[in-house]
Amino acid sequence: MAKLSLFERRRRRVRTAIKARAGDRPRLSIHRTGRHIYAQVIDDAQGRTLAAASTLGVKSSGANVDAAVQVGKTIAEAAKKAGVSTVVFDRGGFLFHGRVKALADAAREGGLEF
């Protein structure tokens, strides 16, 4: 199978599991590219983004693990300011490894529960 179709299958599988257990909690969505990593806290009931952070707004060189840690801390602070303390982690189709794992761990250390 093509790499993209495998990614889409993982993404659909993760999103289905998240919708089943999310309840009324917002979703912490991650997107990773070769240059940047993005995170946003989304309220799916209202269709609004409550908080967002990325390597675009963080002083860092590239999108390495250190930059992902900074984004994780930033998104945790922004979510707290928005009044969010518990979220559901949506890794999309990305494997929970490397930069995605670093961002998630930093967000947990910053005070988000998931």
N, C-alpha and C positions, 0 to 999 in steps of 0.2 A: 504494500500500500504506500501511497505517497505520504511524505512527511506532513504535509498540510492536512490531509484528511485524517491522519492519526491525531494531530493536534485538535482538530475540530471534534473528533469523537471523545477525547479526554475532556474537552471544554464542556460539551453537552452533558457528559456523565457527572462532572463536578457541579455544574449549575443545577441539575436535577436533584442531586443530594442536598445542596444548599437550600433550595426552595422547600424541600420536605422538612427540614429541621430548623429553618430560620425563625419562624414565628413572627414576632414584631421587631426583631433586631435588625439594625442596618447591616449592610454588606461592605466589607473591606475588600475592594477589588484591586487586583494587581495586573499591571501590563509591563512586560519586559521587552526591550529592543536591544540591539547591539550597542547602542550609544547611551540609552537612558533607561531608567526604571520609574514607573509611575504608580501611585497609589491613591485611591479615593474611597471615601466612606459615602455610601449611597443608601438613601431611604427609598426602597422600591415601592412602598405603598404610595408615597407622594410623587415619586419620580424625580427626586431632587438630590443633588450632590451636597452633602453636609460639610465635607472637608476634603482637601486634596493636597498632595505633595508630590514632588518629583525631583530628579536630579537637575532639572532645569533651574530650580530655585535654590539649590544647595551648592555651596562653594565646594567643588570637588573636581577631581580630574577623571573624567570618564564615568562609566557605569560599573565600577567594580564592587566587590563585597563591602568595602568601607563606605562607599557612596550609598549602597542599599541600607546599611545600618543607619546612616544619617537620615535617610528618607523615612525609615521606620520610626525613629524618634520624633521627627517632625510631624508625621501623620498622627501619632499618638497625642502630641500636644494640641494639634488642630482639632482632633476629635473631642478632646476634653473641653476645649473652649466652646465647641458646638453642643456640649452636654451629652456626649455619647461615651459610655464606659464599656459596654459589651457589644461585640460585633460578631458576624459570621465571616470567616476568612474564605475569600473566593480567589483561588490561585489561577483560575481560568484553565487553560490547557497546559500551563507550565508545570514542570515537575517541582516538587517541594525539595529543592536542593540548591545549594550555592546562594545566589543573590536573593532568590525568593525566600529561602529559609532564613537568611540573615535579616531581611526586612521584617519578617514575621516575628522573629525572636526579639528584635529591637522594639517593635511595637508593643510586644508583651511587657518588656522591661519598662517601657514608657507609661504603662498603666492600662492598656487596652486588654480586655479579657475575651479570649476566644479559644 
